[in-house]
Amino acid sequence: MITGKYPSLRLRRNRKADWTRRLVEESSLSSNDLILPIFLIDGKNRIQSIKTMPGVFRYSIDKLSK
């Protein structure tokens, strides 16, 4: 049976500084990466609320340009 010896010195990157953590991170997500969907409906001068999504509305194209 082969047994390994745990190294007495652990060579780890120093990640105390923010810039080093950002350098080695695999992915990052910020508010700039998010997209707000816009829902459209047929017609003119119409705004319709979406019941299952409070605060989100469907807009006709003429209302969208404002």
VOBA-1610 file (N, C-alpha, C; in pm, whole numbers, padded with zeros to 5 digits, always signed):
BEGIN
Met+00083-00117+00000Met+00000+00000+00000Met+00089+00125+00000Ile+00053+00219-00086Ile+00129+00344-00094Ile+00056+00450-00013Thr+00126+00511+00077Thr+00066+00619+00156Thr+00138+00748+00123Gly+00062+00853+00107Gly+00121+00983+00076Gly+00145+01063+00203Lys+00238+01149+00194Lys+00268+01235+00307Lys+00215+01375+00273Tyr+00142+01432+00364Tyr+00089+01566+00344Tyr+00204+01665+00346Pro+00207+01756+00249Pro+00320+01850+00245Pro+00321+01942+00367Ser+00439+01966+00418Ser+00451+02053+00534Ser+00437+02200+00494Leu+00461+02231+00367Leu+00445+02367+00317Leu+00335+02368+00213Arg+00230+02443+00238Arg+00119+02451+00144Arg+00136+02575+00058Leu+00163+02553-00070Leu+00185+02664-00162Leu+00050+02713-00216Arg-00002+02816-00152Arg-00129+02874-00193Arg-00107+03016-00242Arg-00195+03057-00330Arg-00189+03195-00375Arg-00239+03287-00265Asn-00181+03400-00259Asn-00224+03500-00161Asn-00346+03572-00217Arg-00463+03547-00159Arg-00587+03606-00209Arg-00647+03705-00111Lys-00564+03768-00034Lys-00614+03867+00061Lys-00656+03996-00009Ala-00585+04032-00114Ala-00617+04155-00186Ala-00728+04129-00288Asp-00815+04228-00304Asp-00928+04215-00397Asp-00881+04190-00540Trp-00777+04258-00585Trp-00734+04243-00723Trp-00683+04103-00751Thr-00624+04035-00653Thr-00577+03898-00677Thr-00694+03800-00681Arg-00797+03825-00603Arg-00917+03739-00610Arg-00985+03754-00745Arg-00996+03877-00794Arg-01057+03898-00926Arg-00973+03838-01037Leu-00842+03835-01020Leu-00752+03780-01120Leu-00773+03630-01139Val-00799+03557-01032Val-00808+03411-01040Val-00951+03358-01037Glu-01050+03446-01026Glu-01187+03396-01021Glu-01229+03339-01155Glu-01315+03239-01151Glu-01358+03173-01274Glu-01465+03253-01347Ser-01556+03312-01275Ser-01660+03392-01338Ser-01705+03501-01242Ser-01757+03606-01298Ser-01809+03714-01215Ser-01939+03764-01277Leu-02029+03811-01193Leu-02158+03860-01237Leu-02184+03992-01168Ser-02214+04093-01246Ser-02245+04223-01189Ser-02379+04271-01245Ser-02428+04381-01193Ser-02556+04435-01240Ser-02548+04476-01387Asn-02430+04503-01438Asn-02414+04537-01580Asn-02438+04418-01671Asp-02432+04296-01617Asp-02452+04176-01697Asp-02599+04135-01708Leu-02686+04198-01630Leu-02827+04160-01627Leu-02905+04234-01736Ile-03011+04171-01784Ile-03094+04227-01890Ile-03238+04236-01841Leu-03301+04351-01861Leu-03442+04368-01827Leu-03524+04339-01951Pro-03607+04235-01949Pro-03687+04204-02068Pro-03798+04307-02086Ile-03832+04335-02210Ile-03942+04425-02243Ile-04046+04342-02317Phe-04170+04346-02268Phe-04279+04269-02326Phe-04368+04362-02408Leu-04400+04321-02530Leu-04478+04403-02622Leu-04617+04344-02643Ile-04714+04434-02671Ile-04849+04392-02708Ile-04890+04470-02832Asp-04986+04415-02905Asp-05039+04482-03024Asp-05126+04600-02983Gly-05136+04695-03071Gly-05224+04809-03048Gly-05147+04938-03031Lys-05223+05043-02996Lys-05163+05174-02975Lys-05205+05227-02839Asn-05114+05300-02776Asn-05140+05366-02649Asn-05188+05267-02541Arg-05117+05154-02529Arg-05157+05051-02433Arg-05043+05016-02339Ile-05077+05002-02212Ile-04987+04948-02110Ile-05070+04847-02031Gln-05019+04726-02017Gln-05092+04618-01950Gln-05002+04555-01845Ser-05051+04545-01723Ser-04970+04483-01618Ser-04969+04332-01634Ile-04863+04270-01588Ile-04851+04124-01590Ile-04875+04077-01448Lys-04983+04004-01426Lys-05026+03966-01290Lys-04922+03884-01216Thr-04855+03795-01285Thr-04760+03706-01218Thr-04623+03770-01198Met-04605+03890-01252Met-04477+03961-01238Met-04506+04105-01192Pro-04521+04127-01062Pro-04554+04261-01012Pro-04450+04365-01053Gly-04498+04479-01099Gly-04409+04587-01140Gly-04358+04575-01283Val-04400+04470-01355Val-04357+04450-01494Val-04480+04465-01582Phe-04464+04532-01696Phe-04577+04564-01783Phe-04549+04524-01926Arg-04660+04509-02003Arg-04652+04492-02148Arg-04682+04629-02209Tyr-04605+04666-02310Tyr-04620+04798-02370Tyr-04648+04785-02519Ser-04731+04876-02572Ser-04742+04887-02717Ser-04620+04964-02767Ile-04590+04951-02894Ile-04466+05008-02946Ile-04461+05160-02930Asp-04574+05228-02944Asp-04572+05373-02928Asp-04541+05415-02785Lys-04579+05337-02685Lys-04548+05367-02545Lys-04403+05334-02513Leu-04346+05242-02586Leu-04208+05201-02561Leu-04108+05310-02598Ser-04140+05390-02696Ser-04047+05493-02741Ser-04037+05610-02644Lys-04126+05619-02547Lys-04124+05733-02453Lys-04041+05705-02332
//
